[in-house]
Amino acid sequence: MQLRFSEEELLTLVEMVSLAAEVSGMSETEEAFEGQERFEKMEHKVLEAAKNTGMGEIVEFDVDREKNRVTEKFQEGAFFQRCLEEFRNTIFWEDLMLRLTERDLVKEMGRLSYDAMDEVERRKKSEPRERRYWEKFLKDGVEGLFWIDRNEDGLLG
């Protein structure tokens, strides 16, 4: 099978496979290894094609990994890097909000009661807290977060 791309389309494909390889590489589980390997092979193949069609200034060979990669200079202004940064940022704040909400509800009602709720009940209880956390994070970012150590008895001190 032959596919033909314009230079602009190939550049878009380079960014797409680079983004996919970066995201797949975020998982550190053993189960993800096979998928990551497939994504990296495809990235290498697309980058090799780009290098061979006159885009050598954006592709370099990583000796340590023995694979092609896009250059740091290209990455600095690339759309896929902005997407990746926004993705990381969103995932961080959403995960923090969800974990803090669950922590608060478990502390308030107990683990057994929390686990006994169905999804509709859980959403009804969670949404106001999630909204409160989300508004606070948007307003203050990490500046409003503090770590409080507990003593050996589990008491604040």
C-alpha positions in Angstrom: 0.0 0.0 0.0 1.3 3.5 -0.9 0.2 6.7 0.8 1.2 10.0 -0.5 1.4 13.1 1.7 2.2 16.7 1.0 5.0 18.2 3.1 2.5 19.9 5.4 0.5 16.6 5.9 3.7 14.7 6.6 4.7 17.3 9.2 1.2 16.9 10.8 1.7 13.1 10.8 5.1 13.6 12.5 3.5 15.6 15.2 0.6 13.1 15.6 2.8 10.1 16.0 5.2 12.0 18.3 2.3 12.9 20.5 0.9 9.4 20.5 4.4 7.9 21.4 4.8 10.5 24.2 1.4 9.8 25.8 1.8 6.0 25.5 5.2 6.3 27.1 3.6 7.9 30.2 2.4 4.5 31.4 4.9 2.6 33.5 3.0 -0.6 33.7 4.2 -3.9 32.2 1.0 -4.3 30.3 1.6 -1.1 28.4 5.0 -2.1 27.1 3.7 -3.9 24.0 1.5 -1.0 23.0 4.4 1.5 23.6 6.7 -0.6 21.5 4.2 -0.6 18.6 3.8 3.2 18.9 7.6 3.8 19.0 8.1 1.6 15.9 5.5 3.6 14.0 7.0 6.8 15.2 10.5 5.7 14.0 9.1 4.7 10.6 7.3 8.0 10.1 10.3 10.0 11.3 12.6 8.0 9.0 10.3 8.8 6.0 10.3 12.5 7.0 14.0 12.5 7.2 14.3 10.9 3.8 12.0 13.4 2.2 13.8 16.5 3.1 12.8 17.1 6.7 16.2 16.1 8.2 16.4 19.4 10.1 13.6 18.3 12.4 14.6 14.6 12.8 17.7 13.3 14.6 18.8 9.8 15.6 18.9 9.2 19.3 21.9 7.0 19.8 21.0 5.9 23.3 17.5 4.7 22.3 18.6 3.7 18.8 15.6 5.4 17.3 14.7 8.6 15.4 13.2 11.4 17.3 12.2 15.0 16.6 14.8 17.6 17.5 14.4 19.6 20.7 14.3 22.8 18.6 11.4 21.5 16.6 9.6 20.4 19.8 9.9 23.9 21.3 7.4 25.3 18.9 5.4 22.2 18.0 1.7 22.0 18.4 2.0 18.5 19.9 4.1 19.8 22.7 1.4 22.4 23.6 -1.2 19.6 23.5 1.0 17.4 25.7 1.5 20.1 28.3 -2.2 20.9 28.4 -3.0 17.2 28.7 -0.6 16.8 31.7 -1.9 19.9 33.4 -5.5 18.9 33.0 -4.9 15.3 34.2 -3.0 16.6 37.2 -5.7 19.0 38.4 -8.6 16.6 37.6 -7.0 13.7 39.4 -6.1 15.8 42.4 -9.7 17.1 42.5 -11.2 13.6 42.3 -8.8 12.2 44.9 -9.4 15.0 47.4 -13.2 14.7 46.9 -13.1 11.0 47.5 -10.9 11.4 50.5 -13.3 14.0 52.0 -16.4 11.8 51.4 -14.8 8.7 52.9 -13.7 10.7 55.9 -17.2 12.1 56.3 -19.2 9.0 55.8 -16.8 6.1 56.2 -15.4 3.7 53.5 -18.2 1.2 53.7 -20.9 3.8 53.2 -19.0 5.5 50.4 -18.4 2.1 48.6 -22.1 1.2 49.1 -23.3 4.2 47.1 -24.2 3.7 43.5 -22.8 6.0 40.8 -25.7 8.4 40.8 -25.5 8.9 44.6 -21.8 9.3 44.4 -22.0 11.9 41.7 -24.7 13.8 43.6 -22.4 13.9 46.7 -19.2 14.5 44.8 -20.2 17.3 42.3 -20.4 20.2 44.8 -17.0 19.3 46.3 -15.5 18.9 42.9 -16.8 22.3 41.8 -15.4 23.9 45.0 -11.9 22.3 44.5 -11.9 23.2 40.8 -12.7 26.8 41.5 -10.1 27.0 44.1 -7.5 25.4 41.8 -8.3 27.8 39.0 -8.0 30.7 41.3 -4.9 29.8 43.4 -3.2 26.9 41.6 -0.7 25.2 43.9 -0.4 28.3 46.2 -3.4 27.2 48.2 -2.1 23.7 48.8 -0.3 22.9 52.1 1.1 19.7 53.6 0.3 19.0 57.2 2.3 16.2 58.9 0.7 14.0 61.4 2.5 12.7 64.5 2.7 8.9 65.2 -0.7 8.9 66.8 -2.3 10.2 63.6 -3.0 13.5 65.2 -2.1 16.9 63.7 0.8 18.4 65.5 
